[in-house]
Every structure is written in C-alpha cells, then in structure tokens.
Amino acid sequence: MKVIVVAGARPNFMKVAPILRTLRERGHAPVFVHTGQHYDEAMSAVFLRELEIDTPDYHLGVGSGSHAAQTARIMESFDPVLEAVRPDWNVVVGDVNSTLAVALVVSKRRHELGTRLAHVEAGLRSGDWAMPEEVNRVVTDRLSDLLLTPSRDVVDNLRAEGLWSDRCQFVGNVMIDSLLTSLPRARAAAPAFARHPARPYVLATLHRPSNVDDPERLAGILQAFEHLSHDLDVILPIHPRTRARLTTFGLDALLDRLTVMAPLSYLEMVAATDAASVVVTDSGGLQEETTVLGVPCVTLRAQTERPVTVTEGTNRLVPWPPTSDGVVASVRDALARGRRGVGEAAPEGWDGAASQRIVRALEEAMP
C-alpha cells in the first residue's frame, strides 16, 4: 500500500509522526510530503528532529502568505507530486491550509489517478465560521473517502451534515500517540523552569486573530496575566504573530512581569505543560494534551471544536468575550479544582494506539 502523508504546520507534525512510523512497521510505503506552510527552525525543523521524522520525500516550500495565496501555492505544488507518486491513499490531518489544499487536488484527480483521501481528525466542529480552520475541516470532510474520527462525540456533527456512513471510523486521537511516546524524553529534557520551578506557574500561549488582532482584548488578557503574576509565575512562549501585534499596538509594557521567551520545541513544550499548575491557551492541541496529562486548562475561545476536553477532560472555556476579571476568575477556579493523574481524564481512544487503528482502517478500506 502506497500512502502519501501530508504535513505543513507545527500542529501536524505530532499527528503524522506515529502514522509514518506505523505504516513502515506494517510493511507499507509511506511518502512524506511537507508543504512548508511552517518553514523556519522554531516552527518546523526542530519538531521533525524531536519527533524522529525522516527527511521529507517532498518539501514544497510554499512559505507564508494570505490564506488564498498559500492554499493556491500548495495546490500547484502538490499536483505534480500526486501525478508522480500515484498513491493508494493520501492522508491529511487536522485543519490547516495544507489539509484543505491537498484535499481539493486529490478530489479533482481521484478518478483519473485511482487515488483516495483519508482525513484524520474528521468531524471536529467549532461552529465558528470566522475561523479559517472551520472552513478547512468542513470542506475536507466533504471531500474525503475515509473519515477517521478522534472522539465519539463528533458523530452528531457528521450526521447533521449527512456524512455519517460506513466511510466514517472511530480511531481515537493520534496526537496522543506522540505525547505518550515522548513524555519520558520530554521530562528528561525539560527546560529549567519546568524541572525546578521557583513558584507554581501558568503556561500561556496566545496566537489566534480573535485574541491578538483586537488591541483592547489583547490588553485585557495580558492584564489578567499581569494580575496572576503576583502569586504565580506566568510563562509565555510568544508566537511571532503575537509579538508583532504587541509592538504595533504599543502593549509591550504589559509583558514586564511575565517570563517571555521564544517558541518552545515540542519536547520542551510537553515538559512545560506537564509541570504547569494551569495552562491558558487559544490552541486546539493544548486542550487535548492537558486533558491527557491531567493539567487544568483554560481556553481563550468562544467555543471549542474539542468539547470532549470540557465534558470529560480538564478544560474549561473562559467567559466570552474575555476580560481581565473573567480570565483571572477562570484560572483561579481551575487551580482550585487541581490536577488529575496522567490518563485519568483521557477520553476513549486517547491511549497511544490511534496510529495502529488508522493504518488498519486504511488497509481494510483498500479495494
């Protein structure tokens, strides 16, 4: 079985690493395509090394740009790869522009080349059409031949869109395969603040346009961090987008009491999350990782496409729209409820074996 596996952005790499490894272990021929959507050392290369992913077979090098320009460049660059490889399956993960672009190309060449599309993390929905990721995931599911779902609660989403059928299979959360495999190495390689914290700390990440492109909202969130810093350390690995907005809006002074650093590598981030007292984030992946690690999480979003992290896990949504008082109250509540053990709050299928189920699903769906 010949399988193209596509990744393009930082959240993808943790998902494709176990799929590539399992395909090889089961005697298949994976072809790894890196679109280059994230392309610098901090956002790409170091993740590939730490996840022990081989050099990509194809690196498309598309770089940054508007959603339209980036999606178009990926489509143009991927089409000749598809023509040359002619795989049985194309596996896309998550909801970034690379996922949508590849899905569109495969859907237009499917019958001509006898190739098919499988979407890992199918069925997730936020209901927020202002998020480009929501558009990407909905369209990709519509175009896919095999929808591989991460949790049982997405069935209702797919059924509501008329997509629930024998094309859908529950496989669990493949990102947790990488998390559990990497946790011992991450703890051994933890940054100093995680190995020997001076005080309990909040680990914060912030990058979504809904939070960082509005100067008043961004200021309120940072004022909450500033308030919390009187009792806790606040560690903020700062995203390039966030750093640029802070400078543009003249809000850099609000960082003075925080521990601000460059984006962390994958192993560093796992270790920092594992040792945190609470995580405050607008990231999707951290909602899942904190749930499995048992770390309280406060999500700075109006809604989440991962509601199972709230109903079963350790996550909670901040009152929306976020205010300084609302963020502080949510963090205090999360701290009061405390941690849970690793795996104690994990939903079904978040067990480190999702990649095995994904590859079996591909095998069983072969004609």
C-alpha positions as CSV (number, residue, x, y, z in Angstrom):
1,M,0.0,0.0,0.0
2,K,1.5,3.3,-1.1
3,V,0.4,6.2,1.1
4,I,1.2,10.0,0.9
5,V,1.1,11.5,4.3
6,V,1.0,15.3,4.3
7,A,2.0,17.8,7.0
8,G,2.6,21.5,6.7
9,A,2.3,23.3,10.0
10,R,3.6,22.7,13.6
11,P,0.3,21.0,14.9
12,N,0.5,18.5,12.1
13,F,3.9,17.0,12.9
14,M,2.8,15.4,16.2
15,K,0.0,13.7,14.2
16,V,1.9,12.4,11.2
17,A,4.9,11.0,13.1
18,P,3.2,7.9,14.5
19,I,1.3,7.3,11.3
20,L,4.5,7.3,9.3
21,R,6.2,5.0,11.8
22,T,3.2,2.6,11.9
23,L,3.0,2.4,8.1
24,R,6.6,1.4,7.9
25,E,6.3,-1.1,10.7
26,R,3.4,-2.8,8.8
27,G,5.4,-3.0,5.6
28,H,3.8,-0.2,3.6
29,A,5.5,2.5,1.6
30,P,4.7,6.0,3.1
31,V,5.7,9.1,1.2
32,F,6.1,12.1,3.5
33,V,5.2,15.5,1.9
34,H,6.0,18.6,3.9
35,T,4.2,21.6,2.3
36,G,6.4,24.2,4.1
37,Q,3.5,26.1,5.5
38,H,5.6,26.4,8.6
39,Y,9.1,26.6,7.5
40,D,11.5,28.1,10.0
41,E,13.6,26.3,12.6
42,A,11.4,27.0,15.6
43,M,8.1,26.1,13.8
44,S,9.2,23.1,11.7
45,A,12.7,21.6,11.6
46,V,13.2,21.2,15.4
47,F,9.8,19.4,15.6
48,L,10.8,17.0,12.9
49,R,14.0,16.1,14.7
50,E,12.4,15.7,18.1
51,L,9.6,13.5,16.7
52,E,12.2,11.4,14.8
53,I,10.5,12.1,11.5
54,D,12.7,11.3,8.5
55,T,13.6,14.0,5.9
56,P,10.5,14.7,3.8
57,D,10.4,12.9,0.5
58,Y,9.0,16.1,-1.0
59,H,9.3,19.6,0.5
60,L,7.0,22.0,-1.3
61,G,8.5,25.2,0.3
62,V,5.3,27.2,0.0
63,G,6.0,29.6,2.9
64,S,3.7,32.2,4.3
65,G,1.0,34.4,2.6
66,S,-2.7,35.1,2.6
67,H,-5.0,32.1,3.0
68,A,-5.9,32.2,-0.7
69,A,-2.3,32.6,-1.9
70,Q,-0.9,29.9,0.4
71,T,-3.7,27.4,-0.5
72,A,-3.2,28.1,-4.2
73,R,0.6,27.6,-4.0
74,I,0.1,24.3,-2.1
75,M,-2.3,23.1,-4.7
76,E,0.0,24.0,-7.6
77,S,3.0,22.3,-5.9
78,F,1.2,19.2,-4.7
79,D,-0.5,18.3,-8.0
80,P,2.8,17.1,-9.8
81,V,3.7,15.1,-6.7
82,L,0.4,13.3,-6.8
83,E,0.9,12.7,-10.5
84,A,4.3,11.2,-9.9
85,V,3.6,9.1,-6.9
86,R,0.0,7.9,-7.7
87,P,-0.6,6.6,-4.2
88,D,-3.4,4.4,-3.0
89,W,-4.2,6.8,-0.2
90,N,-3.5,10.5,0.7
91,V,-3.6,11.1,4.4
92,V,-4.2,14.6,5.6
93,V,-4.5,15.6,9.3
94,G,-6.2,18.4,11.2
95,D,-7.5,21.7,9.6
96,V,-4.7,23.9,8.3
97,N,-4.5,25.3,4.8
98,S,-2.3,22.4,3.7
99,T,-5.1,19.9,4.6
100,L,-7.6,21.8,2.5
101,A,-5.3,22.3,-0.5
102,V,-4.4,18.7,-0.7
103,A,-8.0,17.6,-0.3
104,L,-9.0,19.8,-3.2
105,V,-6.3,18.4,-5.5
106,V,-7.0,14.8,-4.6
107,S,-10.7,15.2,-5.2
108,K,-10.1,16.6,-8.7
109,R,-7.7,13.9,-9.7
110,R,-9.3,11.0,-7.8
111,H,-10.9,9.2,-10.7
112,E,-8.1,9.9,-13.1
113,L,-5.3,8.6,-10.9
114,G,-7.2,6.0,-8.8
115,T,-6.2,7.7,-5.6
116,R,-8.2,8.4,-2.5
117,L,-8.3,10.8,0.5
118,A,-8.4,10.0,4.3
119,H,-8.9,12.7,6.8
120,V,-7.5,12.2,10.3
121,E,-9.4,14.2,12.9
122,A,-12.6,14.2,10.9
123,G,-15.8,15.6,12.4
124,L,-14.4,18.3,14.6
125,R,-16.6,21.4,14.5
126,S,-16.5,24.7,16.4
127,G,-19.5,26.3,14.7
128,D,-17.4,29.4,14.3
129,W,-17.2,30.3,10.6
130,A,-14.9,33.2,11.3
131,M,-12.2,30.6,11.9
132,P,-10.4,29.6,8.7
133,E,-9.8,26.2,10.3
134,E,-13.6,25.6,10.4
135,V,-13.9,26.1,6.7
136,N,-10.9,23.8,6.1
137,R,-12.2,21.0,8.2
138,V,-15.8,21.1,6.9
139,V,-14.7,21.1,3.2
140,T,-12.1,18.4,3.8
141,D,-14.6,16.1,5.4
142,R,-17.0,16.6,2.5
143,L,-14.3,15.6,0.0
144,S,-12.8,12.6,1.9
145,D,-13.3,8.9,1.1
146,L,-12.5,7.9,4.7
147,L,-13.3,10.0,7.7
148,L,-11.2,9.0,10.8
149,T,-12.7,10.4,13.9
150,P,-10.8,11.3,17.1
151,S,-13.7,11.0,19.6
152,R,-17.2,9.6,19.8
153,D,-18.9,13.0,20.2
154,V,-18.3,14.0,16.6
155,V,-20.8,11.6,15.3
156,D,-23.6,14.1,15.7
157,N,-21.6,16.7,13.7
158,L,-21.2,14.3,10.8
159,R,-24.7,13.0,10.9
160,A,-26.1,16.6,10.8
161,E,-24.1,17.2,7.6
162,G,-25.2,13.9,6.0
163,L,-21.7,12.5,6.2
164,W,-22.2,9.7,8.8
165,S,-21.8,6.4,6.9
166,D,-19.5,3.4,6.6
167,R,-16.9,5.9,5.3
168,C,-16.5,7.0,9.0
169,Q,-14.4,5.1,11.5
170,F,-13.6,6.0,15.1
171,V,-9.8,5.7,15.6
172,G,-9.0,8.0,18.6
173,N,-6.6,10.8,18.9
174,V,-3.3,10.2,17.1
175,M,-1.6,13.3,18.6
176,I,-1.7,11.5,22.0
177,D,0.4,8.7,20.5
178,S,3.2,11.2,20.1
179,L,2.6,12.8,23.5
180,L,2.8,9.5,25.4
181,T,5.7,8.2,23.4
182,S,7.6,11.5,24.0
183,L,6.7,12.2,27.6
184,P,9.7,10.4,29.2
185,R,12.2,12.1,26.9
186,A,10.4,15.5,27.4
187,R,10.7,15.2,31.2
188,A,14.4,14.4,30.9
189,A,15.0,17.3,28.5
190,A,12.7,19.8,30.4
191,P,13.7,23.5,30.5
192,A,15.0,24.7,33.9
193,F,11.7,26.4,34.8
194,A,9.9,23.1,34.4
195,R,12.5,20.9,36.1
196,H,13.0,23.3,39.1
197,P,10.2,25.9,39.2
198,A,10.7,28.7,41.5
199,R,7.0,29.0,42.1
200,P,3.9,27.3,40.6
201,Y,3.4,28.7,37.2
202,V,0.9,29.4,34.5
203,L,1.9,28.3,31.0
204,A,0.2,30.6,28.5
205,T,0.0,30.6,24.7
206,L,-1.7,33.1,22.6
207,H,-1.9,33.5,18.8
208,R,-5.4,33.4,17.3
209,P,-6.6,36.5,15.5
210,S,-9.7,36.7,17.7
211,N,-7.4,37.4,20.6
212,V,-4.4,39.1,19.3
213,D,-5.7,41.3,16.5
214,D,-8.0,43.3,18.8
215,P,-5.9,45.7,20.9
216,E,-8.5,46.0,23.7
217,R,-9.0,42.3,24.0
218,L,-5.2,41.6,23.9
219,A,-4.6,44.2,26.6
220,G,-7.3,42.7,28.8
221,I,-5.8,39.2,28.5
222,L,-2.3,40.4,29.3
223,Q,-3.6,42.5,32.2
224,A,-5.0,39.2,33.6
225,F,-1.6,37.6,33.2
226,E,0.0,40.6,35.0
227,H,-2.5,40.2,37.9
228,L,-1.8,36.5,38.2
229,S,1.9,37.1,38.2
230,H,1.7,38.4,41.7
231,D,1.1,34.9,43.0
232,L,2.3,32.7,40.2
233,D,5.0,32.8,37.5
234,V,3.5,33.3,34.1
235,I,5.5,31.7,31.3
236,L,4.6,33.0,27.8
237,P,6.4,31.4,24.8
238,I,5.4,34.1,22.4
239,H,4.2,33.4,18.9
240,P,5.6,35.6,16.1
241,R,2.2,36.9,15.3
242,T,1.5,38.0,18.9
243,R,4.9,39.6,19.2
244,A,4.2,41.7,16.1
245,R,0.7,42.8,17.3
246,L,2.1,43.8,20.8
247,T,4.6,46.1,19.1
248,T,2.0,47.5,16.7
249,F,-0.5,48.3,19.5
250,G,2.2,49.6,21.9
251,L,1.4,47.0,24.5
252,D,5.0,45.7,25.2
253,A,5.0,47.1,28.7
254,L,2.3,44.6,29.7
255,L,4.9,41.9,29.4
256,D,7.2,43.3,32.1
257,R,6.1,41.0,34.9
258,L,5.9,37.9,32.7
259,T,8.5,35.4,31.7
260,V,8.5,35.8,27.9
261,M,10.5,33.5,25.7
262,A,10.8,32.3,22.1
263,P,8.5,29.4,21.0
264,L,9.5,26.2,22.7
265,S,10.4,23.0,20.9
266,Y,8.0,20.1,21.0
267,L,9.8,18.3,23.9
268,E,10.2,21.5,25.8
269,M,6.5,22.3,25.4
270,V,5.4,18.9,26.5
271,A,7.6,19.2,29.6
272,A,6.5,22.7,30.3
273,T,2.8,21.7,30.0
274,D,3.3,18.6,32.2
275,A,4.9,20.7,35.0
276,A,2.5,23.6,34.9
277,S,-0.1,24.3,37.5
278,V,-2.5,25.5,34.9
279,V,-2.4,26.2,31.1
280,V,-4.1,29.2,29.5
281,T,-4.3,28.9,25.7
282,D,-6.2,29.5,22.5
283,S,-4.6,26.5,20.9
284,G,-6.5,23.4,19.9
285,G,-3.8,20.8,20.6
286,L,-3.0,22.0,24.1
287,Q,-6.7,21.4,25.1
288,E,-6.1,17.8,24.2
289,E,-2.6,17.4,25.7
290,T,-3.6,19.0,29.0
291,T,-6.6,16.6,29.2
292,V,-4.4,13.5,28.9
293,L,-1.7,15.0,31.2
294,G,-4.3,15.9,33.8
295,V,-3.3,19.6,33.8
296,P,-6.1,22.2,34.3
297,C,-6.6,24.2,31.1
298,V,-8.4,27.5,30.5
299,T,-9.2,28.1,26.8
300,L,-9.5,31.6,25.5
301,R,-12.1,30.8,22.8
302,A,-15.8,31.4,22.5
303,Q,-16.3,27.7,21.6
304,T,-14.2,24.7,21.1
305,E,-14.2,22.0,18.4
306,R,-13.0,19.6,21.1
307,P,-15.9,19.7,23.6
308,V,-14.9,16.3,25.0
309,T,-12.0,18.1,26.7
310,V,-14.6,20.0,28.7
311,T,-17.1,17.3,29.3
312,E,-14.6,14.6,30.1
313,G,-11.2,16.3,30.4
314,T,-9.6,19.1,32.4
315,N,-10.5,22.0,30.0
316,R,-12.9,24.9,30.6
317,L,-13.8,27.9,28.4
318,V,-13.3,31.4,29.6
319,P,-16.5,33.6,29.7
320,W,-16.7,35.2,26.3
321,P,-15.7,37.8,25.3
322,P,-12.6,37.5,27.6
323,T,-12.0,40.2,30.2
324,S,-9.2,40.5,32.7
325,D,-11.5,39.7,35.5
326,G,-13.0,36.7,33.6
327,V,-9.6,35.2,32.8
328,V,-8.4,35.6,36.4
329,A,-11.5,34.0,37.8
330,S,-11.3,31.1,35.4
331,V,-7.7,30.5,36.2
332,R,-8.4,30.6,40.0
333,D,-11.3,28.1,39.5
334,A,-9.0,25.8,37.5
335,L,-6.3,25.9,40.2
336,A,-8.8,25.2,42.9
337,R,-10.0,22.1,41.2
338,G,-6.4,20.8,40.8
339,R,-4.7,18.3,38.7
340,R,-5.6,14.7,37.7
341,G,-3.3,11.8,37.0
342,V,-1.8,11.2,33.6
343,G,-4.5,9.4,31.5
344,E,-7.1,9.7,34.3
345,A,-9.3,12.2,32.3
346,A,-8.4,10.8,28.8
347,P,-11.4,10.1,26.6
348,E,-11.8,6.7,24.8
349,G,-9.1,6.1,22.2
350,W,-6.7,8.7,23.6
351,D,-4.5,5.8,24.6
352,G,-1.3,5.9,22.4
353,A,-2.6,3.4,19.9
354,A,-4.6,5.6,17.4
355,S,-2.0,5.2,14.6
356,Q,-2.5,1.4,14.7
357,R,-6.2,1.9,14.2
358,I,-5.7,4.5,11.4
359,V,-3.4,2.2,9.4
360,R,-5.8,-0.8,9.9
361,A,-8.6,1.4,8.6
362,L,-6.6,2.3,5.5
363,E,-5.8,-1.4,4.9
364,E,-9.4,-2.6,5.4
365,A,-10.7,0.1,3.0
366,M,-8.5,-0.9,0.2
367,P,-10.5,-2.3,-2.8
